Amino acid sequence: METIDSSPQTPVPKKRGRKPKSKEEDDNNINISSSTTPINQSQTKMKDTPTNNKRSQQQQASIDDKYTQWKSLVPILYDWLANHNLVWPSLSCRWGPQLDKATYKNRQRLYLSEQTDGSVPNTLVIANCEIVKPRVAAAEHISQFNEEARSPFVKKYKTIIHPGEVNRIRELPQNSKIVATHTDSPDVRVLLLYSGQKDLCLKGHVDNAEFALAMCPTEPFVLAQEFCSVGDDSCLILWDARVGTNPVVKVEKAHDGDLHCVDWNPHNNDFILTGSADHSVRMFDRRKLTANGVGEPVNVFEGHKAAVLCVQWSPDKSSVFGSSAEDGLLNVWDYEKVGKQDPGSKTSSSSPAGLFFQHAGHRDKVVDFHWNTADPWTIVSVSDDCDTTGGGGTLQIWRMSDLIYRPEDEVLEELEKFKAHVVGCNEKKA
C-alpha cells in the first residue's frame, strides 16, 4: 500500500465534525462517550447520575433491538451487502472508476476520508472494492458478517495525507481520477490522483465552507458554471457564473432550520433536493422560484427523526433519491409514488409518502452515501458509530432486492413461477 503526503502545511484546527478518541483515551475511558462539543466537569457528572445512565442504557437497548431485527431481515431485503469496520471515522465516501469486470464480481475504486484524533494525520483513502453482481450472493452469506471485522471486499490501495479534515469528496464526472475535497478551512483542494502532477489549492471563500461541494455534470473539466448552494442561513441559492457573481435566485426560507445538503437532479435539471436540520427533505422546481426570494417546495418528504445530512438523486431512475440522517437511517424515496397509494393496499397509512425502502444497517448517524453509476442500485454508506461498533465507524456496500423496485407486474409474474415450490415447502414444514 502506498502513502502519499499531500500536506505541505500544518493541519488547521478542527472546527466541525466528530472528533474521534485517541487509542490511549479509548483504553483509559471506556465508559465515557465522546461528544461533538466540549463538555465541562459538571456536565460529565450529570452523565454519571443513575437516571442518565439508565436512560442511556434504555436507548442503547432500543438501538440494539432494532438492529437485531434489521439483521434478521437482510436475506429478504437485500440482494447483496458487505459490512466493513473502519479504523477511523469517515465523513465522506465516493465511488471512483471501475477497474475491471469478471463473471461474478466487478472491481472498482472507492474514495474515503479518515478523520483522526490528531495523533496521526487526516487522510484521503483510495480503496479497491469487489462488487458482487446481482443475484449471485447466497442469502446466508450476506447476513453472516462480523460487525467488528474488516470486509474481504474492501482493500486499502493508497493513502494520501491531507491537510485538515476531509469533509467532502467529489469526483469530476468526466474523469473520476480527479477529485476535489472540502476541508475544515476555506480552501478547496483538487487532487490529480494518478497523474503525478501537483495538487491544486483553490482559494476564494472567506470563511469555512466545509460540507457543500458539487461538480458540474455537463461542462468538461469545469468545477461549476451553473450550481446551487445551501447554508446555515436556511437559504437555497442558485448561481450562474456566466452572468456574474450575484445569486440568480435566492430562496430566503427554504427550510425551518439549517440546510446541510443539496443535490441537483442529473436527469431533470429543474428539480433540486435539500436536506435540513428540521428533519425534512424538500424538492424544489427552479421554474417556480423567483429572484425576489419567493419559492415553495413542490414536495416535502418527512421520514426522518433527526437532522438530514445527505441527499442524492439516483442515477438509475429520475424520480428516485436517497436521504441519510442523524437518526441512523438511509431512506430511499420515489416522488412519483406520492399520492398514488392504492386505497386497498395493506401498506400502513402511517408510512411517509414516497418512501419505499429504509436501510437500517447503521447504528448511528449516516454521514454520507453515494449511488454507484457503474453497478445499478448499489450504494455505499458510512456512519459515525464508533462507540457502538468498537471501531472507527462503519462502511456498508449494499444493494436492495430488485423485487422491491421493479414494476409490480414483472415481480408478480416472476413470483408466480415459484408459487408451486413455495407452497410445497410450506406443506412439508406443516
Disulfide bonds with the S-S distance in Angstrom:
none
